[in-house]
Amino acid sequence: MSNTQKTNMYTIKFGTDGWREIIADNYTVENVIRVAHATATWLKESSSNHTCTVGYDCRFGGKMFAENTARVLASHGVKVYLSSGFCSTPMISLANTKLNTYAGVIITASHNPPSYNGYKIKANYGGPVIPSEIEKVENLISYSELPKIESLETYINSGLIEYSDFEAIYLKQIEEKFDTSKLKAYAPHFGYDAMYGAGQNVIKKLLPEASLLHCDYNPGFNGTAPEPILKNLLEFSEMLKNNDQLLCGLATDGDADRIGFFDSKGRFVDSHHLILLLMQYLTKYKGLNGKIIKSFSVSSKIDKLASILGLETITTKIGFKYICEYMITDDVLIGAEESGGIAVKGHIPERDGIWMGLLILEYMALTGKSIETLIDETYAQIGAFAVERYDLHIEEAQKQAIIKNCQENAYASFGSYKVERVENMDGFKFHLGNEEWVMIRPSGTEPVLRVYAESKDSESAYKILDACKAAIL
């Protein structure tokens, strides 16, 4: 069947970050092979450097899907460096830069529920492939009968597929870029929850004295989506709260590109606060500067601190690929999004949960201050705040009706909160005065309507969320 002839057939589309689907529903070996053929054609049309890294995280079938991807790429004459074990997304991106490959593929559905798997494409500069190039890959996906390809062993014997240890490359980079003696000295006071994800072995090897949780292989993630948000990390929070020796904790998602962080009392420290702390550390202690590239849903306090530090800020649509476009063309200090994806100057233009966690740990170790103290010092400059979020699982028709209302300016207020102005770069952000706002946006990766709010504290932010929810449902 040709592309033009297909009717009532599933069409493979890349979302905010890669192609993700439910395993054995639309995420099948056959469809992965289709995407891999398109990737190979795009790669060969784009460059004379016909090389690609391929890896997989800890999800069900990851190794199988990665091996099939490698076979397809090799069938096109592409030299493949195939991960010798599970690996994180940042490991693939870093390996691209170290092995000088044109592209990389990581089989992962990141933070999605356990029933999902996915396919991300990474570029030679060590970050996401830009949207215009992803569109080219999508347009090259064929729904015709699949051509026959040789076995994995055939391509290994011919030299077209070669195993590589991406985790070892990543650990070497950490050793070169961090004061590991300070990190190791702090390790007995540090907790890490891998959420059964691909970051689990890095902290084991780097900081063996750290307190570890969910650092074993469990493709079902114990039934919990490996997204590092508080509701998924309650066991980790309790562990930190009940152990006086632990001063902070890091959690990373399924492919270890997103970060969650906790203070010594087991309280969640969100991305907005981590971005602010990284701004402080990188400028004041590392002597670095550059632009702050932030997604549409992050706190307005980022702009406030940037003004104090003399840094320019630029806001992008949601999706790290938009941030990455700036990071590869401009002088960027930090690229960051609300969902736990942060990248910094001096590393790859890629979200990296472990790297960001180690930077915060290094900041604490260098200053001798707790994360609570570092946050309080920042509050003294910009004021205390909280950003909270509801994920509304509603029917598609209702979701579309709400978005239509937003587009038609139907919401002049949410309860007692009057709308002063609206931004609609990506979703709808309703500014309410007093440095407060509420934002409505459909997820790009899940059947969910996300609602965010910022206010002076968590209780006030939830009041705004409740008022918004009551108005739109």
HUURDA-V929673 format. One line per field, one symbol per residue. phi: phi as a letter, one per 20 degrees, with the letter a starting at -180 (. if undefined). burial: I if it has 24 or more other C-alpha atoms within 12 Angstrom, else O. Layout:
phi: ???
burial: ???
This chain:
phi: .egfefcldgdfceegbndcbffmeeecgffffffffffffggffebeeecbecbbeefgmgffffffffffgffenefddegfafbefgfffffgfeelefbbcceadlefggfecbbdddefenbfffgffffffgfefddfffffcffgfffffenfdcfbefffffffffgfddeffffffegfdcdcdelmefegeffgffcfefedcldcebfellndffdfdgfecfffgfgffecffedabdccegdmdddcbcefemefdffgffffffgfffeedemdbqfddcffeefffffffgffemdedcdcfepfgffggffeccedecdbcfendcccfncefbfbffgfffffffgfffemdfffffffffgfecnfabdcbddeecfgffgffffffffelfdebcmeeeeebcdcgbncdeednlldbccdbffecbfbdecdbcbfbfgfffffgfffgffee
burial: OOOOOOOOOOOIIIIIIIIIIIIOOOIIIIIIIIIIIIIIIIIIOOOOOIIIIIIIIIIIIIIIIIIIIIIIIIIIIIIIIIIOIIIIIIIIIIIIIIIIIIIIIIIIIIIIIIIIIIIIIIIIIIIIIIIOIIOOIIIIIIIOOOOOOOOIOOIOOOOIIIIIIIIIIIIOIIOOOIOIOIIIOIIOIIIIIIIIIIIIIIIIOIIOOIIIIIIOIIIIIOOIIIIIIIOIIOIIIIIIOOOOOIIIIIIIIIIIIIIIIIIIIIIIIIIIIIIIIIIIIIIOOOOIIIIIIIIIIIIIIIIIIIOOIOIIIIIIIIIIIIIIIIIIOOIIIIIIIIIIIIIIIIIIIIIIIIIIIIIIIIIIIIOOOIIIOIIOOIIOOIOIIIIIIIIIOOOOOOIOOIIOOIOOOOIOIIOOIOIOOIIIOIIIIIIIOOIIIIIIIIIIIIOOIIIIIIIIOOOIIIIIIIIIIOOIO
